[in-house]
Amino acid sequence: MLVLVLGVVTPEAQTVLRFFGWVQWVAGTRMQLMTEAGSSIEVDLTQTDQSSYQGLRGGDAVVVDGIVSADRGRIIARELWREGGNGYWTQSP
């Protein structure tokens, strides 16, 4: 039984990373993010609240907290904040 418990890796055990960047596009539950470093990253939005990304447009500044997918091809967002103006960040439109 101990081997089975140690062999299971849950998403909660993965390191959450933070990305700052600008929305390139949003389609359904996917978003493309351009980082400060000039890298383009695909973001999976299926684990975030829809209100946090509803209404996002190209060029909007966002912060994404998420984990790297198992195939290392995208970030699975856990939380997303948008720049709300006047120097504050918000999670809803």
MOPAC internal coordinates of N, CA, C and O (Angstrom, degrees):
PM7 1SCF
backbone

  N    0.0000 0     0.00 0     0.00 0    0    0    0
  C    1.4516 1     0.00 0     0.00 0    1    0    0
  C    1.5265 1   110.36 1     0.00 0    2    1    0
  O    1.2310 1   119.56 1   143.34 1    3    2    1
  N    1.2961 1   118.45 1   -36.66 1    3    2    1
  C    1.4587 1   121.65 1  -179.51 1    5    3    2
  C    1.5263 1   111.37 1   -62.26 1    6    5    3
  O    1.2310 1   119.96 1   141.93 1    7    6    5
  N    1.3180 1   117.67 1   -38.07 1    7    6    5
  C    1.4620 1   121.27 1   178.67 1    9    7    6
  C    1.5204 1   110.26 1   -63.57 1   10    9    7
  O    1.2310 1   119.63 1   139.21 1   11   10    9
  N    1.3135 1   118.31 1   -40.79 1   11   10    9
  C    1.4552 1   121.51 1   179.28 1   13   11   10
  C    1.5211 1   111.73 1   -63.90 1   14   13   11
  O    1.2310 1   120.04 1   139.33 1   15   14   13
  N    1.3024 1   117.52 1   -40.67 1   15   14   13
  C    1.4608 1   121.24 1  -179.50 1   17   15   14
  C    1.5187 1   110.36 1   -66.32 1   18   17   15
  O    1.2310 1   119.25 1   137.12 1   19   18   17
  N    1.3087 1   119.03 1   -42.88 1   19   18   17
  C    1.4589 1   122.42 1  -179.30 1   21   19   18
  C    1.5248 1   112.31 1   -71.87 1   22   21   19
  O    1.2310 1   120.08 1   154.82 1   23   22   21
  N    1.3325 1   117.45 1   -25.18 1   23   22   21
  C    1.4565 1   120.55 1  -177.93 1   25   23   22
  C    1.5157 1   114.56 1   -80.08 1   26   25   23
  O    1.2310 1   119.79 1   168.12 1   27   26   25
  N    1.3194 1   118.01 1   -11.88 1   27   26   25
  C    1.4570 1   121.71 1  -177.79 1   29   27   26
  C    1.5247 1   109.22 1   -93.56 1   30   29   27
  O    1.2310 1   120.63 1   -54.70 1   31   30   29
  N    1.3294 1   116.40 1   125.30 1   31   30   29
  C    1.4621 1   121.16 1   176.60 1   33   31   30
  C    1.5141 1   107.49 1  -113.68 1   34   33   31
  O    1.2310 1   120.75 1   -62.36 1   35   34   33
  N    1.3151 1   116.17 1   117.64 1   35   34   33
  C    1.4546 1   120.31 1   179.92 1   37   35   34
  C    1.5145 1   110.11 1   -91.39 1   38   37   35
  O    1.2310 1   119.70 1   -23.43 1   39   38   37
  N    1.3350 1   118.17 1   156.57 1   39   38   37
  C    1.4663 1   120.25 1   177.40 1   41   39   38
  C    1.5225 1   112.55 1   -57.65 1   42   41   39
  O    1.2310 1   120.10 1   150.17 1   43   42   41
  N    1.3518 1   117.42 1   -29.83 1   43   42   41
  C    1.4526 1   120.46 1   179.95 1   45   43   42
  C    1.5291 1   111.85 1   -65.26 1   46   45   43
  O    1.2310 1   120.34 1   157.42 1   47   46   45
  N    1.3325 1   116.95 1   -22.58 1   47   46   45
  C    1.4555 1   120.73 1  -178.96 1   49   47   46
  C    1.5285 1   112.05 1   -81.59 1   50   49   47
  O    1.2310 1   119.76 1   169.51 1   51   50   49
  N    1.3115 1   118.06 1   -10.49 1   51   50   49
  C    1.4523 1   121.51 1  -179.21 1   53   51   50
  C    1.5166 1   110.60 1   -82.30 1   54   53   51
  O    1.2310 1   121.13 1   -28.00 1   55   54   53
  N    1.3187 1   115.44 1   152.00 1   55   54   53
  C    1.4525 1   121.13 1  -179.29 1   57   55   54
  C    1.5220 1   110.91 1   -75.04 1   58   57   55
  O    1.2310 1   120.85 1   -50.99 1   59   58   57
  N    1.3189 1   115.98 1   129.01 1   59   58   57
  C    1.4573 1   121.41 1   176.43 1   61   59   58
  C    1.5271 1   108.13 1   -85.15 1   62   61   59
  O    1.2310 1   120.98 1   -51.57 1   63   62   61
  N    1.3201 1   115.74 1   128.43 1   63   62   61
  C    1.4588 1   122.27 1  -179.81 1   65   63   62
  C    1.5144 1   109.54 1  -109.91 1   66   65   63
  O    1.2310 1   120.18 1   -24.81 1   67   66   65
  N    1.3270 1   117.26 1   155.19 1   67   66   65
  C    1.4674 1   121.68 1   178.76 1   69   67   66
  C    1.5233 1   109.45 1  -115.64 1   70   69   67
  O    1.2310 1   121.42 1   -47.29 1   71   70   69
  N    1.3404 1   114.89 1   132.71 1   71   70   69
  C    1.4622 1   121.98 1   179.24 1   73   71   70
  C    1.5190 1   109.03 1  -124.55 1   74   73   71
  O    1.2310 1   120.40 1   -46.00 1   75   74   73
  N    1.3196 1   116.83 1   134.00 1   75   74   73
  C    1.4532 1   122.51 1   173.32 1   77   75   74
  C    1.5209 1   107.37 1  -112.12 1   78   77   75
  O    1.2310 1   120.85 1   -42.35 1   79   78   77
  N    1.3157 1   115.98 1   137.65 1   79   78   77
  C    1.4539 1   118.46 1   178.18 1   81   79   78
  C    1.5037 1   112.05 1  -177.12 1   82   81   79
  O    1.2310 1   121.34 1    16.14 1   83   82   81
  N    1.3225 1   115.04 1  -163.86 1   83   82   81
  C    1.4572 1   123.16 1  -177.39 1   85   83   82
  C    1.5133 1   109.21 1  -123.28 1   86   85   83
  O    1.2310 1   121.25 1   -42.25 1   87   86   85
  N    1.3128 1   115.21 1   137.75 1   87   86   85
  C    1.4569 1   121.95 1   179.98 1   89   87   86
  C    1.5283 1   108.67 1   -65.72 1   90   89   87
  O    1.2310 1   120.61 1   -51.49 1   91   90   89
  N    1.3275 1   116.45 1   128.51 1   91   90   89
  C    1.4617 1   121.09 1   171.02 1   93   91   90
  C    1.5258 1   109.02 1   -90.25 1   94   93   91
  O    1.2310 1   121.03 1   133.56 1   95   94   93
  N    1.3483 1   115.63 1   -46.44 1   95   94   93
  C    1.4578 1   121.38 1   175.64 1   97   95   94
  C    1.5244 1   109.77 1  -161.71 1   98   97   95
  O    1.2310 1   121.42 1   -22.02 1   99   98   97
  N    1.3295 1   114.90 1   157.98 1   99   98   97
  C    1.4611 1   122.76 1   174.25 1  101   99   98
  C    1.5212 1   106.75 1  -131.59 1  102  101   99
  O    1.2310 1   120.39 1   -47.36 1  103  102  101
  N    1.3316 1   116.86 1   132.64 1  103  102  101
  C    1.4666 1   122.30 1   177.58 1  105  103  102
  C    1.5228 1   107.90 1  -143.06 1  106  105  103
  O    1.2310 1   120.45 1   -68.22 1  107  106  105
  N    1.3145 1   116.74 1   111.78 1  107  106  105
  C    1.4646 1   120.41 1  -179.30 1  109  107  106
  C    1.5040 1   110.95 1    62.92 1  110  109  107
  O    1.2310 1   120.61 1    63.07 1  111  110  109
  N    1.3323 1   116.44 1  -116.93 1  111  110  109
  C    1.4638 1   121.38 1  -179.78 1  113  111  110
  C    1.5314 1   111.59 1  -109.42 1  114  113  111
  O    1.2310 1   120.92 1  -152.58 1  115  114  113
  N    1.3333 1   115.85 1    27.42 1  115  114  113
  C    1.4736 1   121.40 1   177.66 1  117  115  114
  C    1.5172 1   109.41 1  -126.87 1  118  117  115
  O    1.2310 1   121.17 1   -32.80 1  119  118  117
  N    1.3229 1   115.37 1   147.20 1  119  118  117
  C    1.4533 1   121.33 1   178.32 1  121  119  118
  C    1.5225 1   108.18 1  -142.70 1  122  121  119
  O    1.2310 1   120.62 1   -34.02 1  123  122  121
  N    1.3156 1   116.41 1   145.98 1  123  122  121
  C    1.4599 1   121.90 1   173.82 1  125  123  122
  C    1.5254 1   106.43 1  -109.30 1  126  125  123
  O    1.2310 1   120.76 1   -50.61 1  127  126  125
  N    1.3373 1   116.15 1   129.39 1  127  126  125
  C    1.4575 1   122.93 1  -175.36 1  129  127  126
  C    1.5229 1   110.07 1  -118.75 1  130  129  127
  O    1.2310 1   120.25 1   -47.08 1  131  130  129
  N    1.3297 1   117.13 1   132.92 1  131  130  129
  C    1.4576 1   122.40 1   173.58 1  133  131  130
  C    1.5204 1   106.93 1  -100.88 1  134  133  131
  O    1.2310 1   120.00 1   -61.74 1  135  134  133
  N    1.3368 1   117.61 1   118.26 1  135  134  133
  C    1.4564 1   121.68 1  -177.50 1  137  135  134
  C    1.5224 1   111.44 1   -82.54 1  138  137  135
  O    1.2310 1   121.15 1   -10.78 1  139  138  137
  N    1.3280 1   115.41 1   169.22 1  139  138  137
  C    1.4627 1   121.26 1   176.78 1  141  139  138
  C    1.5275 1   111.40 1   -57.88 1  142  141  139
  O    1.2310 1   120.55 1   148.19 1  143  142  141
  N    1.3302 1   116.56 1   -31.81 1  143  142  141
  C    1.4584 1   121.78 1  -178.68 1  145  143  142
  C    1.5271 1   112.44 1   -79.21 1  146  145  143
  O    1.2310 1   120.24 1   175.64 1  147  146  145
  N    1.3358 1   117.15 1    -4.36 1  147  146  145
  C    1.4526 1   120.76 1   179.15 1  149  147  146
  C    1.5142 1   114.30 1    89.80 1  150  149  147
  O    1.2310 1   120.10 1  -170.42 1  151  150  149
  N    1.3327 1   117.41 1     9.58 1  151  150  149
  C    1.4633 1   121.07 1   177.41 1  153  151  150
  C    1.5207 1   110.01 1   -88.33 1  154  153  151
  O    1.2310 1   120.86 1   -37.82 1  155  154  153
  N    1.3237 1   115.96 1   142.18 1  155  154  153
  C    1.4571 1   121.78 1   176.90 1  157  155  154
  C    1.5305 1   107.85 1  -100.72 1  158  157  155
  O    1.2310 1   120.72 1   -53.10 1  159  158  157
  N    1.3398 1   116.24 1   126.90 1  159  158  157
  C    1.4597 1   121.60 1  -174.99 1  161  159  158
  C    1.5265 1   109.49 1  -125.39 1  162  161  159
  O    1.2310 1   120.70 1   -45.93 1  163  162  161
  N    1.3354 1   116.26 1   134.07 1  163  162  161
  C    1.4568 1   120.24 1   173.27 1  165  163  162
  C    1.5246 1   108.50 1   -82.23 1  166  165  163
  O    1.2310 1   120.48 1   -44.78 1  167  166  165
  N    1.3251 1   116.69 1   135.22 1  167  166  165
  C    1.4623 1   122.42 1  -179.21 1  169  167  166
  C    1.5233 1   109.04 1  -121.17 1  170  169  167
  O    1.2310 1   120.83 1   -53.61 1  171  170  169
  N    1.3240 1   116.02 1   126.39 1  171  170  169
  C    1.4628 1   124.03 1   175.66 1  173  171  170
  C    1.5312 1   107.16 1   -89.55 1  174  173  171
  O    1.2310 1   120.07 1   -59.08 1  175  174  173
  N    1.3216 1   117.47 1   120.92 1  175  174  173
  C    1.4635 1   122.48 1  -174.64 1  177  175  174
  C    1.5241 1   113.49 1  -100.65 1  178  177  175
  O    1.2310 1   119.39 1  -171.53 1  179  178  177
  N    1.3293 1   118.77 1     8.47 1  179  178  177
  C    1.4630 1   121.45 1  -173.03 1  181  179  178
  C    1.5264 1   113.59 1   -65.19 1  182  181  179
  O    1.2310 1   119.30 1   158.45 1  183  182  181
  N    1.3340 1   118.95 1   -21.55 1  183  182  181
  C    1.4641 1   121.00 1  -178.39 1  185  183  182
  C    1.5270 1   112.79 1  -102.77 1  186  185  183
  O    1.2310 1   120.20 1  -168.67 1  187  186  185
  N    1.3265 1   117.22 1    11.33 1  187  186  185
  C    1.4609 1   121.05 1   176.91 1  189  187  186
  C    1.5222 1   109.45 1  -108.68 1  190  189  187
  O    1.2310 1   120.75 1   -19.96 1  191  190  189
  N    1.3044 1   116.16 1   160.04 1  191  190  189
  C    1.4528 1   121.12 1   176.10 1  193  191  190
  C    1.5222 1   108.75 1   -69.83 1  194  193  191
  O    1.2310 1   120.32 1   -48.18 1  195  194  193
  N    1.3231 1   116.99 1   131.82 1  195  194  193
  C    1.4605 1   120.79 1  -176.89 1  197  195  194
  C    1.5246 1   112.01 1   -57.82 1  198  197  195
  O    1.2310 1   119.46 1   147.66 1  199  198  197
  N    1.3054 1   118.63 1   -32.34 1  199  198  197
  C    1.4618 1   120.73 1  -179.00 1  201  199  198
  C    1.5243 1   112.31 1   -65.58 1  202  201  199
  O    1.2310 1   120.00 1   158.93 1  203  202  201
  N    1.3550 1   117.60 1   -21.07 1  203  202  201
  C    1.4648 1   119.85 1  -179.64 1  205  203  202
  C    1.5225 1   112.69 1   -74.92 1  206  205  203
  O    1.2310 1   119.81 1   158.32 1  207  206  205
  N    1.3333 1   117.96 1   -21.68 1  207  206  205
  C    1.4649 1   119.71 1   179.77 1  209  207  206
  C    1.5283 1   113.49 1  -121.16 1  210  209  207
  O    1.2310 1   120.41 1   174.60 1  211  210  209
  N    1.3121 1   116.82 1    -5.40 1  211  210  209
  C    1.4615 1   120.69 1   177.81 1  213  211  210
  C    1.5329 1   109.29 1   -62.99 1  214  213  211
  O    1.2310 1   120.57 1   -50.63 1  215  214  213
  N    1.3020 1   116.51 1   129.37 1  215  214  213
  C    1.4578 1   120.81 1   178.40 1  217  215  214
  C    1.5143 1   114.85 1    87.31 1  218  217  215
  O    1.2310 1   119.71 1  -179.46 1  219  218  217
  N    1.3333 1   118.16 1     0.54 1  219  218  217
  C    1.4698 1   119.23 1   176.07 1  221  219  218
  C    1.5201 1   110.00 1   -65.51 1  222  221  219
  O    1.2310 1   120.93 1   -34.81 1  223  222  221
  N    1.3156 1   115.83 1   145.19 1  223  222  221
  C    1.4620 1   121.68 1   178.78 1  225  223  222
  C    1.5243 1   109.53 1  -129.65 1  226  225  223
  O    1.2310 1   121.03 1   -19.34 1  227  226  225
  N    1.3114 1   115.64 1   160.66 1  227  226  225
  C    1.4547 1   121.02 1   175.38 1  229  227  226
  C    1.5201 1   110.77 1   -53.14 1  230  229  227
  O    1.2310 1   120.80 1   -46.64 1  231  230  229
  N    1.3249 1   116.08 1   133.36 1  231  230  229
  C    1.4538 1   121.40 1   179.26 1  233  231  230
  C    1.5112 1   114.28 1    95.54 1  234  233  231
  O    1.2310 1   119.49 1   165.83 1  235  234  233
  N    1.3450 1   118.57 1   -14.17 1  235  234  233
  C    1.4637 1   121.04 1   178.30 1  237  235  234
  C    1.5275 1   109.69 1   -66.38 1  238  237  235
  O    1.2310 1   120.69 1   -43.12 1  239  238  237
  N    1.3349 1   116.29 1   136.88 1  239  238  237
  C    1.4634 1   121.77 1   176.05 1  241  239  238
  C    1.5214 1   109.00 1   -80.89 1  242  241  239
  O    1.2310 1   120.48 1   -46.59 1  243  242  241
  N    1.3399 1   116.69 1   133.41 1  243  242  241
  C    1.4620 1   121.51 1  -179.86 1  245  243  242
  C    1.5281 1   110.84 1  -140.61 1  246  245  243
  O    1.2310 1   121.61 1   -22.01 1  247  246  245
  N    1.3246 1   114.52 1   157.99 1  247  246  245
  C    1.4597 1   122.91 1   169.83 1  249  247  246
  C    1.5194 1   106.13 1  -119.00 1  250  249  247
  O    1.2310 1   120.48 1   -49.40 1  251  250  249
  N    1.3296 1   116.68 1   130.60 1  251  250  249
  C    1.4583 1   122.08 1  -179.57 1  253  251  250
  C    1.5176 1   108.53 1  -120.19 1  254  253  251
  O    1.2310 1   120.48 1   -55.28 1  255  254  253
  N    1.3334 1   116.69 1   124.72 1  255  254  253
  C    1.4610 1   122.43 1   169.66 1  257  255  254
  C    1.5139 1   106.64 1  -102.29 1  258  257  255
  O    1.2310 1   120.31 1   -53.98 1  259  258  257
  N    1.3318 1   117.00 1   126.02 1  259  258  257
  C    1.4542 1   119.47 1  -178.44 1  261  259  258
  C    1.5052 1   112.94 1  -166.40 1  262  261  259
  O    1.2310 1   121.54 1     1.80 1  263  262  261
  N    1.3143 1   114.66 1  -178.20 1  263  262  261
  C    1.4625 1   121.90 1   179.41 1  265  263  262
  C    1.5244 1   109.08 1  -116.28 1  266  265  263
  O    1.2310 1   121.03 1   -23.23 1  267  266  265
  N    1.3078 1   115.64 1   156.77 1  267  266  265
  C    1.4575 1   121.40 1   177.05 1  269  267  266
  C    1.5212 1   107.67 1   -78.58 1  270  269  267
  O    1.2310 1   120.52 1   -46.67 1  271  270  269
  N    1.3265 1   116.61 1   133.33 1  271  270  269
  C    1.4685 1   121.24 1   179.62 1  273  271  270
  C    1.5247 1   110.47 1   -63.81 1  274  273  271
  O    1.2310 1   120.81 1   -19.46 1  275  274  273
  N    1.3261 1   116.06 1   160.54 1  275  274  273
  C    1.4662 1   121.64 1  -179.41 1  277  275  274
  C    1.5218 1   111.78 1   -57.86 1  278  277  275
  O    1.2310 1   120.05 1   144.92 1  279  278  277
  N    1.3332 1   117.51 1   -35.08 1  279  278  277
  C    1.4679 1   120.14 1  -179.96 1  281  279  278
  C    1.5292 1   112.30 1   -86.35 1  282  281  279
  O    1.2310 1   120.56 1  -179.12 1  283  282  281
  N    1.3389 1   116.53 1     0.88 1  283  282  281
  C    1.4647 1   124.51 1   177.50 1  285  283  282
  C    1.5322 1   112.37 1    61.35 1  286  285  283
  O    1.2310 1   120.38 1  -158.64 1  287  286  285
  N    1.3430 1   116.88 1    21.36 1  287  286  285
  C    1.4514 1   120.99 1  -177.34 1  289  287  286
  C    1.5209 1   114.78 1   -98.12 1  290  289  287
  O    1.2310 1   120.42 1   171.81 1  291  290  289
  N    1.3435 1   116.80 1    -8.19 1  291  290  289
  C    1.4632 1   119.49 1  -177.73 1  293  291  290
  C    1.5296 1   109.24 1  -160.65 1  294  293  291
  O    1.2310 1   121.46 1    -8.62 1  295  294  293
  N    1.3170 1   114.81 1   171.38 1  295  294  293
  C    1.4548 1   122.08 1   174.41 1  297  295  294
  C    1.5261 1   107.59 1  -104.98 1  298  297  295
  O    1.2310 1   120.44 1   -46.87 1  299  298  297
  N    1.3177 1   116.77 1   133.13 1  299  298  297
  C    1.4550 1   121.24 1   175.11 1  301  299  298
  C    1.5228 1   106.17 1   -96.65 1  302  301  299
  O    1.2310 1   120.95 1   -71.74 1  303  302  301
  N    1.3204 1   115.79 1   108.26 1  303  302  301
  C    1.4632 1   121.37 1  -175.07 1  305  303  302
  C    1.5239 1   110.95 1   -70.65 1  306  305  303
  O    1.2310 1   121.11 1   -44.24 1  307  306  305
  N    1.3078 1   115.48 1   135.76 1  307  306  305
  C    1.4613 1   121.95 1   173.14 1  309  307  306
  C    1.5261 1   109.67 1  -103.22 1  310  309  307
  O    1.2310 1   120.97 1   141.34 1  311  310  309
  N    1.3341 1   115.76 1   -38.66 1  311  310  309
  C    1.4586 1   121.63 1   177.98 1  313  311  310
  C    1.5224 1   108.57 1  -142.73 1  314  313  311
  O    1.2310 1   121.26 1   -29.67 1  315  314  313
  N    1.3235 1   115.20 1   150.33 1  315  314  313
  C    1.4598 1   120.87 1  -178.48 1  317  315  314
  C    1.5256 1   108.30 1  -141.95 1  318  317  315
  O    1.2310 1   121.06 1   -48.92 1  319  318  317
  N    1.3265 1   115.58 1   131.08 1  319  318  317
  C    1.4624 1   121.23 1   176.60 1  321  319  318
  C    1.5090 1   108.68 1  -120.61 1  322  321  319
  O    1.2310 1   120.73 1   -34.44 1  323  322  321
  N    1.3215 1   116.21 1   145.56 1  323  322  321
  C    1.4602 1   121.46 1   174.90 1  325  323  322
  C    1.5192 1   108.45 1  -112.98 1  326  325  323
  O    1.2310 1   121.05 1   -27.20 1  327  326  325
  N    1.3184 1   115.59 1   152.80 1  327  326  325
  C    1.4602 1   121.35 1   177.05 1  329  327  326
  C    1.5208 1   106.76 1   -70.65 1  330  329  327
  O    1.2310 1   120.71 1   -59.71 1  331  330  329
  N    1.3300 1   116.26 1   120.29 1  331  330  329
  C    1.4516 1   120.26 1  -174.32 1  333  331  330
  C    1.5127 1   114.86 1   -96.66 1  334  333  331
  O    1.2310 1   120.21 1  -173.68 1  335  334  333
  N    1.3234 1   117.21 1     6.32 1  335  334  333
  C    1.4593 1   120.21 1  -177.13 1  337  335  334
  C    1.5272 1   110.03 1    87.70 1  338  337  335
  O    1.2310 1   120.89 1   -21.63 1  339  338  337
  N    1.2895 1   115.91 1   158.37 1  339  338  337
  C    1.4725 1   121.92 1   179.10 1  341  339  338
  C    1.5287 1   113.21 1    56.75 1  342  341  339
  O    1.2310 1   120.11 1  -153.50 1  343  342  341
  N    1.3284 1   117.39 1    26.50 1  343  342  341
  C    1.4621 1   121.48 1   174.57 1  345  343  342
  C    1.5037 1   116.65 1    78.10 1  346  345  343
  O    1.2310 1   119.00 1  -162.52 1  347  346  345
  N    1.3180 1   119.51 1    17.48 1  347  346  345
  C    1.4607 1   119.91 1   177.32 1  349  347  346
  C    1.5339 1   110.35 1  -122.14 1  350  349  347
  O    1.2310 1   120.84 1   -18.77 1  351  350  349
  N    1.3225 1   115.99 1   161.23 1  351  350  349
  C    1.4659 1   123.00 1  -178.43 1  353  351  350
  C    1.5089 1   109.04 1  -117.45 1  354  353  351
  O    1.2310 1   120.43 1   -33.28 1  355  354  353
  N    1.3139 1   116.78 1   146.72 1  355  354  353
  C    1.4617 1   121.73 1  -177.88 1  357  355  354
  C    1.5333 1   110.47 1  -136.45 1  358  357  355
  O    1.2310 1   120.92 1   -21.98 1  359  358  357
  N    1.3306 1   115.84 1   158.02 1  359  358  357
  C    1.4580 1   120.61 1   178.94 1  361  359  358
  C    1.5162 1   113.07 1  -103.43 1  362  361  359
  O    1.2310 1   119.40 1   177.13 1  363  362  361
  N    1.2852 1   118.74 1    -2.87 1  363  362  361
  C    1.4634 1   119.25 1   179.49 1  365  363  362
  C    1.5292 1   109.72 1  -133.10 1  366  365  363
  O    1.2310 1   120.90 1   -21.29 1  367  366  365
  N    1.3492 1   115.88 1   158.71 1  367  366  365
  C    1.4692 1   118.88 1  -176.61 1  369  367  366
  C    1.5168 1   113.02 1   -65.53 1  370  369  367
  O    1.2310 1   120.10 1   180.00 1  371  370  369

